[in-house]
């Protein structure tokens, strides 16, 4: 299932406009905060799909029966660009456990690249609901590689993939390589073009560099 939240009018569009805007890209703090805001909005949408149970809450004047989350999802950012989104997700799911995955592109001799997973730190994920966050879904290779590592830590009940901007090519790639029945994609915007260097157009550039500075 694909949920394109950018199709609906909301304040999300304002934050997407700002992370795309080259005139404010020099403000890395603002870029990070907008990624946090985007993930907070998506987290609230995801929360509507989760399971709740009613509990009795004692107030100074009596008691109230309130539905609360039965189980919190496990939050997994793809490092390093996913860290601001992880922070936003944590603000909403403040009792969630976290796992961390580091992925990088390895260049091949034919000028193509493959995605390698360098590091993963994770609890047992068996039967858990997962939220996997990465700002950009370009080719889809990073998400597929991350998925393969996740299921090695236990078969999750459901995986929610959260991205700010996706390419159609990336969406088609994960449709082909990931099972449909237990995965939901939440995206702020979908762009049509992907360059030979795997940059989304119009996109926004390199999310990791914009959030944390250029790397060697």
C-alpha positions in Angstrom: 0.0 0.0 0.0 1.3 3.5 -0.9 0.1 6.6 1.0 1.1 9.8 -0.8 0.4 12.4 1.8 1.5 15.2 -0.5 -1.7 14.7 -2.5 -3.7 16.2 0.4 -3.6 19.8 1.5 -1.8 20.1 4.8 1.1 22.0 6.5 3.3 19.0 5.3 3.5 20.8 1.9 5.1 23.8 3.6 7.9 21.7 5.1 8.4 19.8 1.8 8.8 23.1 0.0 11.4 24.3 2.5 13.6 21.1 2.3 13.5 21.5 -1.5 14.3 25.2 -1.6 17.9 25.9 -2.6 17.7 29.4 -1.1 17.5 28.0 2.4 19.6 24.9 2.1 22.5 26.6 3.9 20.5 26.5 7.1 21.2 22.9 8.1 19.3 23.2 11.4 16.1 24.3 9.6 16.6 21.4 7.1 16.9 18.9 10.0 13.9 20.4 11.8 11.7 20.2 8.7 12.6 16.5 8.3 11.6 16.0 11.9 8.2 17.8 11.3 7.5 15.7 8.2 8.2 12.5 10.1 6.0 13.7 13.0 3.1 14.2 10.7 3.6 10.8 9.1 3.9 9.2 12.5 0.5 10.5 13.5 -1.0 9.1 10.3 0.7 5.7 11.0 -0.7 5.8 14.6 -4.2 5.7 13.2 -3.5 2.2 11.8 -2.2 0.7 15.0 -3.9 -1.4 17.6 -5.3 0.2 20.8 -6.7 -1.0 24.1 -8.8 0.9 26.6 -7.4 1.6 30.0 -8.9 3.4 33.0 -7.1 6.7 33.9 -7.7 8.2 37.3 -8.1 12.0 37.3 -8.4 14.4 40.2 -12.2 14.3 39.8 -12.9 10.8 38.9 -11.8 8.3 36.1 -11.9 8.1 32.3 -11.6 5.2 29.9 -9.0 6.1 27.3 -7.7 4.1 24.3 -3.9 3.8 24.3 -1.5 2.0 22.0 -1.3 -1.7 22.8 2.2 -2.0 21.5 4.7 0.7 20.3 6.5 0.2 16.9 10.3 -0.2 16.7 11.9 2.8 15.0 14.7 2.2 12.5 16.5 5.1 10.7 18.8 4.5 7.8 22.0 6.3 8.8 23.0 9.0 8.5 20.3 10.9 6.7 17.5 9.2 8.6 18.6 10.5 12.0 16.4 13.7 11.9 13.4 11.6 10.9 14.1 9.2 13.7 14.0 12.1 16.1 10.6 13.2 14.8 9.2 9.7 15.0 10.5 9.5 18.6 8.6 12.6 19.6 5.3 10.9 18.7 6.2 7.3 19.7 8.1 8.2 22.8 8.1 4.7 24.3 9.4 3.0 21.2 12.6 0.9 21.0 15.0 1.7 18.2 17.3 -0.1 15.8 19.9 1.5 13.6 21.1 0.6 10.1 24.0 2.1 8.2 24.0 1.8 4.4 26.4 3.2 1.8 26.9 3.1 -2.0 29.8 1.1 -3.3 31.0 2.1 -6.7 31.6 -0.6 -9.3 34.0 -0.5 -12.3 31.2 0.0 -14.7 30.3 3.2 -12.9 27.2 1.7 -11.4 26.9 1.2 -7.7 25.6 -1.3 -5.2 24.2 -0.6 -1.8 26.0 -2.3 1.1 24.9 -2.5 4.7 27.8 -1.6 7.0 26.2 -1.8 10.4 23.0 -2.8 12.2 22.1 -2.7 15.9 18.7 -4.1 16.6 16.5 -5.9 19.2 14.6 -9.0 18.3 12.1 -7.9 15.7 9.9 -11.0 15.7 6.2 -10.1 15.5 7.0 -6.3 15.9 5.6 -3.4 13.9 8.5 -1.6 12.3 8.9 2.0 11.1 11.8 2.3 8.7 12.8 5.9 7.9 15.0 7.3 5.1 14.4 10.8 3.7 14.9 9.8 0.0 13.7 6.8 -1.9 15.7 7.0 -5.1 16.6 3.7 -6.6 15.0 1.7 -3.7 18.2 -0.3 -3.3 18.9 1.0 0.3 15.4 0.2 1.5 15.5 -3.3 0.0 18.9 -4.0 1.5 17.7 -2.7 4.9 14.6 -4.9 4.7 16.8 -8.0 4.2 18.8 -7.1 7.3 15.7 -6.5 9.3 14.1 -9.8 8.6 17.3 -11.5 9.7 16.6 -10.1 13.2 13.1 -11.8 13.3 10.1 -11.6 11.0 8.2 -8.4 11.7 4.4 -8.2 11.8 4.3 -5.1 9.6 6.8 -2.6 8.2 5.9 1.0 7.6 8.5 2.7 5.3 8.6 6.5 5.8 10.3 8.8 3.2 10.0 12.5 2.5 10.5 12.2 -1.3 10.4 9.2 -3.6 11.0 8.5 -7.2 8.6 6.4 -9.3 11.6 4.2 -10.2 12.3 3.6 -6.5 8.7 2.8 -5.8 8.5 0.3 -8.6 11.7 -1.3 -7.4 10.4 -2.0 -3.9 7.1 -3.2 -5.3 9.1 -5.8 -7.3 11.5 -6.8 -4.6 9.5 -6.6 -1.3 6.3 -8.5 -0.4 3.1 -6.4 -0.5 1.1 -7.9 2.3 3.1 -6.6 5.2 4.6 -3.4 4.0 3.1 0.1 3.8 4.9 3.1 2.1 4.3 6.6 3.5 5.7 9.4 1.3 5.5 13.2 1.3 5.9 13.6 -2.4 6.6 11.5 -5.5 8.9 12.7 -8.3 9.0 11.2 -11.8 12.7 11.5 -12.8 15.9 9.8 -11.6 19.3 10.7 -13.0 22.0 8.3 -14.0 23.7 9.2 -10.7 20.6 8.2 -8.8 19.5 11.7 -7.8 15.7 12.4 -7.7 14.6 15.3 -9.9 13.5 17.8 -8.9 14.2 16.2 -5.5 16.3 18.2 -3.1 19.9 17.1 -3.5 21.8 15.0 -0.9 19.8 14.9 2.3 22.7 13.7 4.4 24.9 16.5 3.3 22.1 19.1 3.8 21.4 17.8 7.3 25.0 17.2 8.6 27.5 18.8 6.1 29.5 17.4 3.2 31.4 14.2 3.6 34.7 13.1 1.9 
